[in-house]
Amino acid sequence: MKIVTDCAADLSAKERDELGIVEAPLYIQFPEGEVNATDISPDDFYNRLEAMRPEIPTTAQPSSGLFAELYGKIAETKEQILSIHISSGLSGTLNSAVNGAAQLKEKLVSTIDSMTLSGGQRFQVLAAAKAAQAGWSLSAIEERLDAIREKTEVIYTLETLEYLARGGRIGRVQALAGSVLKIKPIIHVDHADGKYTTVGKGRTIKKNVATMVNHISDLYGDAPLWATVLHGRFEKGAEMMSDSLKNGLNIKKLEQIRISPVLGVHTGPGIVGAALVPMELVEDLF
């Protein structure tokens, strides 16, 4: 079985290579041309993003034709394909994947809406790839991914609302009010629809990190957790988040990753947060 995803899953090159995961590109459209999000480093991207003020680049999903070509190459081996993508509530990528799969003669592709992104999507992709290597059936993998999806939390805060406002993700009046009051939102991915929902707000990153850890504690209690700290270009915030998680929760596995530039378009460099999943749902695979 071959696992396919997109670059919103924030996989490392090592993870893709070792697990044989195929990654569809997402694109960033700058005024001077389109860039594959995997072809630009986070630092180069944020430098270009900040230089564009007050404008902002746009993002684009893969076409159904690209997916049809990608699936077609894999289908030559007659392997079953499980394609796991960024939440349909945040991107049209899954729709492109479904339409691309429909163009194949062989019905070899199963598509999954991760209902999340970044570290949360990554949990599902890595678990699927590990399970496929272990010889699990498609139905067994899908059942496990359902459980992981239901119990995964992705939550973050931002230094500024500027980029969300420029990208049209929130109303400009709300963004202006937040800027004037120095309010920093706390946002998570809602399990009901896979979209962003504000769950709190504060005046400092330190305060918001504490609020996020309290929120996570309310969800999981003392359950052993795998925590992935996420940031754009905000090492200080990432260290603060890591320390707070270790001090306040039962963290069994902790890592830090930088989000894909294609996600950073709408957050800017000052994003910090975490993706979490109970270890009991993944420990038999890792």
C-alpha positions as CSV (number, residue, x, y, z in Angstrom):
1,M,0.0,0.0,0.0
2,K,1.3,3.5,-0.9
3,I,0.5,6.5,1.3
4,V,-0.1,9.8,-0.4
5,T,-0.5,13.2,1.3
6,D,0.3,16.9,0.7
7,C,2.9,19.3,2.0
8,A,0.5,20.7,4.6
9,A,1.3,17.6,6.7
10,D,4.7,19.1,7.5
11,L,6.6,15.8,7.0
12,S,10.4,15.9,6.9
13,A,12.3,14.6,3.9
14,K,13.7,11.8,6.0
15,E,10.1,10.7,7.0
16,R,9.0,10.7,3.4
17,D,12.0,8.8,2.2
18,E,12.1,6.2,5.0
19,L,8.3,5.5,4.8
20,G,7.9,5.8,1.0
21,I,5.3,8.5,1.4
22,V,4.3,10.4,-1.8
23,E,3.7,14.1,-1.3
24,A,1.5,16.2,-3.6
25,P,2.7,19.9,-3.8
26,L,0.8,23.0,-2.7
27,Y,1.7,26.3,-4.2
28,I,2.5,29.8,-3.1
29,Q,1.7,32.5,-5.8
30,F,4.0,35.5,-5.5
31,P,3.6,38.5,-7.9
32,E,6.7,37.3,-9.8
33,G,5.5,33.8,-10.1
34,E,4.3,30.5,-8.5
35,V,6.5,28.5,-6.2
36,N,6.1,24.9,-5.0
37,A,5.9,25.3,-1.2
38,T,8.5,22.5,-0.8
39,D,11.0,24.3,-2.9
40,I,11.4,27.4,-0.6
41,S,12.9,27.3,2.8
42,P,10.9,28.8,5.7
43,D,13.4,31.6,6.3
44,D,13.5,32.6,2.6
45,F,9.7,32.5,2.5
46,Y,9.3,34.7,5.6
47,N,11.8,37.2,4.3
48,R,9.8,37.5,1.1
49,L,6.5,37.6,3.0
50,E,7.6,40.5,5.2
51,A,9.1,42.3,2.2
52,M,5.7,42.2,0.4
53,R,3.9,44.3,3.1
54,P,1.2,45.4,2.9
55,E,0.4,42.8,0.2
56,I,0.3,39.0,0.7
57,P,0.8,36.0,-1.6
58,T,-2.0,33.6,-2.3
59,T,-2.0,29.8,-2.1
60,A,-3.2,27.2,-4.6
61,Q,-4.0,23.5,-4.3
62,P,-2.9,20.8,-6.7
63,S,-5.2,20.2,-9.7
64,S,-7.2,17.0,-10.2
65,G,-5.0,16.4,-13.3
66,L,-1.9,16.4,-11.1
67,F,-3.5,13.9,-8.8
68,A,-4.6,11.7,-11.7
69,E,-1.0,11.7,-13.0
70,L,0.4,11.0,-9.6
71,Y,-2.0,8.2,-8.9
72,G,-1.5,6.8,-12.4
73,K,2.2,6.3,-11.9
74,I,1.6,4.5,-8.6
75,A,-1.2,2.4,-10.1
76,E,1.3,0.9,-12.6
77,T,2.6,-1.2,-9.7
78,K,-1.0,-2.3,-8.8
79,E,-0.5,-1.0,-5.3
80,Q,-3.5,0.1,-3.2
81,I,-3.3,3.9,-2.6
82,L,-4.4,5.7,0.6
83,S,-4.5,9.5,0.1
84,I,-4.7,11.6,3.3
85,H,-5.1,15.4,2.9
86,I,-5.5,18.7,4.7
87,S,-8.9,19.4,6.1
88,S,-11.6,20.0,3.4
89,G,-12.7,22.9,5.7
90,L,-9.5,24.7,5.0
91,S,-8.5,23.7,1.5
92,G,-9.9,22.3,-1.7
93,T,-7.0,19.8,-2.0
94,L,-9.1,16.8,-1.0
95,N,-11.7,17.6,-3.7
96,S,-8.9,17.6,-6.3
97,A,-7.7,14.3,-5.0
98,V,-11.2,12.7,-5.2
99,N,-11.6,14.1,-8.8
100,G,-8.2,12.9,-9.7
101,A,-8.8,9.4,-8.4
102,A,-12.0,9.3,-10.4
103,Q,-10.0,9.6,-13.6
104,L,-8.2,6.3,-13.0
105,K,-9.6,3.1,-14.7
106,E,-8.6,1.0,-11.7
107,K,-10.4,1.8,-8.4
108,L,-7.2,1.7,-6.4
109,V,-7.4,5.0,-4.5
110,S,-9.1,5.6,-1.1
111,T,-9.1,9.2,0.0
112,I,-9.3,10.5,3.6
113,D,-10.1,14.0,5.0
114,S,-7.7,14.5,7.9
115,M,-10.1,17.2,9.2
116,T,-6.9,19.0,10.4
117,L,-3.5,20.1,9.1
118,S,0.2,20.4,10.0
119,G,1.2,18.2,13.0
120,G,-2.3,16.8,13.3
121,Q,-2.4,15.6,9.7
122,R,1.2,14.4,10.1
123,F,0.1,12.0,13.0
124,Q,-2.4,10.4,10.6
125,V,0.0,10.1,7.7
126,L,2.8,8.6,9.8
127,A,0.5,6.2,11.5
128,A,-0.9,5.1,8.1
129,A,2.5,4.6,6.6
130,K,3.7,2.6,9.6
131,A,0.6,0.4,9.6
132,A,0.9,-0.2,5.9
133,Q,4.5,-1.3,6.4
134,A,3.3,-3.7,9.1
135,G,0.9,-5.2,6.6
136,W,-2.4,-3.8,8.1
137,S,-5.5,-4.0,5.9
138,L,-7.1,-0.8,4.6
139,S,-10.1,-1.2,6.9
140,A,-7.8,-1.6,9.9
141,I,-5.8,1.5,9.0
142,E,-8.9,3.6,8.4
143,E,-10.4,2.5,11.7
144,R,-7.2,3.6,13.5
145,L,-7.1,6.9,11.6
146,D,-10.7,7.6,12.7
147,A,-9.6,7.2,16.3
148,I,-6.5,9.4,15.9
149,R,-8.5,12.1,14.1
150,E,-11.1,12.2,16.9
151,K,-8.5,12.5,19.7
152,T,-6.0,14.9,18.0
153,E,-5.9,18.5,19.0
154,V,-4.2,21.2,17.0
155,I,-4.0,24.6,18.7
156,Y,-1.9,27.8,18.2
157,T,-1.6,31.5,18.9
158,L,-0.2,34.3,16.8
159,E,1.9,37.4,17.5
160,T,-0.2,39.4,15.2
161,L,-3.6,39.2,13.3
162,E,-2.1,41.1,10.4
163,Y,-1.5,38.1,8.1
164,L,-4.9,36.5,8.8
165,A,-6.5,39.8,8.0
166,R,-4.5,40.4,4.8
167,G,-5.5,36.9,3.6
168,G,-9.1,37.5,4.3
169,R,-9.3,34.8,6.9
170,I,-10.9,37.2,9.5
171,G,-12.7,40.5,9.1
172,R,-10.4,43.5,8.8
173,V,-12.4,45.4,11.5
174,Q,-11.9,42.6,13.9
175,A,-8.2,42.5,13.0
176,L,-7.8,46.2,13.5
177,A,-9.6,46.1,16.9
178,G,-7.3,43.2,17.9
179,S,-4.3,45.1,16.8
180,V,-5.2,48.3,18.7
181,L,-5.9,46.3,21.8
182,K,-2.8,44.1,21.4
183,I,-5.1,41.0,21.5
184,K,-3.6,37.7,20.4
185,P,-6.1,35.0,19.5
186,I,-5.9,31.3,20.4
187,I,-7.2,29.2,17.6
188,H,-7.8,25.5,17.2
189,V,-9.1,23.2,14.4
190,D,-12.7,22.3,15.2
191,H,-13.4,18.5,15.0
192,A,-16.9,19.1,13.8
193,D,-16.0,20.8,10.5
194,G,-12.2,20.9,10.3
195,K,-12.2,24.7,10.3
196,Y,-10.5,27.2,12.6
197,T,-12.3,28.3,15.7
198,T,-11.2,30.9,18.3
199,V,-11.0,29.3,21.8
200,G,-9.4,32.2,23.7
201,K,-7.4,35.3,23.5
202,G,-4.8,37.2,25.6
203,R,-2.4,40.1,25.5
204,T,0.9,38.2,25.6
205,I,2.3,35.0,24.1
206,K,3.3,33.9,27.5
207,K,-0.3,34.2,28.8
208,N,-1.6,32.4,25.7
209,V,0.8,29.5,26.0
210,A,-0.4,29.0,29.6
211,T,-4.0,29.1,28.4
212,M,-3.3,26.6,25.6
213,V,-1.6,24.2,28.1
214,N,-4.6,24.5,30.4
215,H,-7.0,23.8,27.5
216,I,-4.9,20.7,26.5
217,S,-4.9,19.5,30.2
218,D,-8.7,19.8,30.3
219,L,-8.9,17.6,27.2
220,Y,-6.4,14.9,28.1
221,G,-5.9,15.0,31.9
222,D,-3.0,12.7,32.8
223,A,-3.0,10.6,29.7
224,P,0.4,10.0,28.1
225,L,0.8,12.3,25.0
226,W,2.8,12.7,21.9
227,A,3.3,16.4,21.5
228,T,4.6,18.2,18.4
229,V,5.3,21.9,19.0
230,L,4.7,24.0,15.8
231,H,6.1,27.4,14.9
232,G,6.9,29.5,11.9
233,R,10.0,31.5,12.8
234,F,9.6,31.8,16.5
235,E,12.1,29.8,18.4
236,K,11.5,31.6,21.6
237,G,7.8,30.9,21.5
238,A,8.5,27.2,20.6
239,E,10.8,26.8,23.6
240,M,8.2,28.4,25.9
241,M,5.6,26.1,24.6
242,S,7.8,23.0,24.9
243,D,8.7,23.8,28.5
244,S,5.1,24.5,29.5
245,L,3.9,21.2,28.0
246,K,6.7,19.2,29.7
247,N,5.9,20.9,33.0
248,G,2.1,20.8,32.9
249,L,1.3,17.5,31.1
250,N,2.3,13.8,30.8
251,I,4.4,14.2,27.7
252,K,6.0,10.9,26.5
253,K,7.3,12.2,23.2
254,L,8.1,15.8,22.4
255,E,9.4,17.3,19.2
256,Q,9.5,20.7,17.5
257,I,8.9,21.3,13.8
258,R,8.4,24.4,11.6
259,I,5.2,24.7,9.6
260,S,5.2,24.6,5.8
261,P,5.5,28.0,4.2
262,V,2.2,27.4,2.5
263,L,0.5,27.4,5.9
264,G,2.7,30.4,7.0
265,V,1.1,32.6,4.4
266,H,-1.9,33.3,6.6
267,T,-0.1,33.2,10.0
268,G,3.2,35.0,9.5
269,P,6.3,34.0,11.2
270,G,5.0,34.6,14.8
271,I,2.9,31.4,15.1
272,V,3.4,28.9,17.9
273,G,1.3,26.0,19.0
274,A,1.1,22.3,19.2
275,A,-0.4,19.1,17.9
276,L,-1.2,16.4,20.4
277,V,-2.4,12.8,20.3
278,P,-2.7,10.1,23.1
279,M,0.2,7.7,22.9
280,E,-2.2,4.8,23.3
281,L,-3.3,5.3,19.8
282,V,0.1,5.2,18.2
283,E,2.5,3.5,20.5
284,D,2.0,0.1,18.8
285,L,3.2,1.6,15.5
286,F,6.2,3.6,16.7
